[in-house]
């Protein structure tokens, strides 16, 4: 399965809509997109995981790395996720306490 990334502006934030599987093979594509956005001065990011079918530890590492990148510029990285199986991964790993997780991109930006 491949990874799709679509970027759009929403208010003061940049939303990255992610689709497919985030695994050891595809995670670098997401990492590179986050790195590009931060390099462009975009420090308010929302990663929309609604179309993600699979997320492994490599993908979690990319999200944590992205959070560190934006925080270095006093920015934020928020997630959009309503899927029970993905939310369970965030709870089990303790990352539900690290990430600000929302139901919609609009609430993540508000």
C-alpha positions in Angstrom: 0.0 0.0 0.0 1.2 3.5 -0.8 1.1 6.7 1.2 -0.7 9.7 -0.1 -0.1 13.2 1.2 -2.2 16.3 0.4 -1.4 19.7 2.0 -3.8 22.6 2.4 -4.0 25.8 4.4 -6.8 26.1 7.0 -6.8 29.3 8.9 -3.4 29.9 10.4 -2.4 26.2 10.1 -1.2 23.8 7.4 -3.1 20.5 7.2 -1.4 17.4 5.9 -4.1 14.8 5.0 -2.4 11.4 5.1 -3.9 8.3 3.4 -2.8 4.7 3.2 -0.2 3.1 5.4 2.5 4.8 7.4 5.2 2.1 7.8 8.9 1.7 7.6 8.8 2.0 3.8 6.4 5.1 3.5 7.2 7.0 6.7 10.2 8.9 5.2 7.8 10.5 2.7 5.7 12.0 5.6 8.9 13.0 7.5 10.2 14.8 4.4 6.9 16.7 3.9 6.9 17.8 7.6 10.6 18.8 7.3 9.8 20.9 4.1 6.9 22.7 5.7 9.0 23.6 8.8 11.8 24.8 6.6 9.2 27.0 4.8 8.4 28.6 8.2 5.2 26.7 8.8 5.1 25.9 12.5 1.4 25.2 13.0 0.7 21.8 11.5 -2.3 19.5 11.6 -1.7 15.9 10.5 -5.1 14.4 9.5 -4.9 10.6 9.9 -8.5 9.9 9.0 -7.6 8.0 5.8 -4.7 6.1 7.4 -5.2 2.3 7.3 -2.1 1.3 9.1 0.4 3.0 11.4 3.6 1.3 12.8 6.3 2.4 15.2 8.2 4.1 12.4 5.2 6.2 11.7 4.9 7.1 15.3 8.5 8.1 15.4 8.0 10.4 12.4 5.1 12.1 14.2 7.1 12.5 17.4 10.0 13.9 15.3 7.7 16.4 13.6 6.4 17.5 17.0 9.9 18.2 18.1 10.7 20.1 14.9 7.7 22.5 15.3 8.2 22.9 19.0 11.8 24.1 18.4 10.1 27.1 16.7 7.4 27.4 19.4 5.0 25.8 17.1 2.3 23.0 17.4 1.6 19.8 15.7 -1.9 18.4 16.3 -3.5 15.3 15.0 -6.9 14.5 13.6 -7.9 10.9 14.4 -11.3 9.3 15.2 -10.4 5.7 14.3 -10.5 3.5 17.4 -7.6 1.2 16.3 -5.3 4.2 15.8 -6.4 5.9 19.0 -5.6 2.7 20.8 -2.0 2.8 19.5 -1.7 6.3 20.8 -3.1 5.3 24.2 -1.0 2.2 24.6 2.2 4.0 23.7 1.4 6.9 26.0 1.4 9.3 23.0 -2.2 10.2 23.6 -0.8 12.4 26.4 1.9 13.9 24.1 -0.3 14.8 21.1 -3.3 17.0 21.0 -5.8 14.8 19.2 -9.0 16.2 17.6 -12.0 14.9 15.7 -11.8 17.4 12.8 -9.1 19.6 11.2 -11.3 22.6 12.0 -11.3 21.8 15.8 -7.5 21.2 15.7 -7.0 24.7 14.2 -9.4 26.5 16.6 
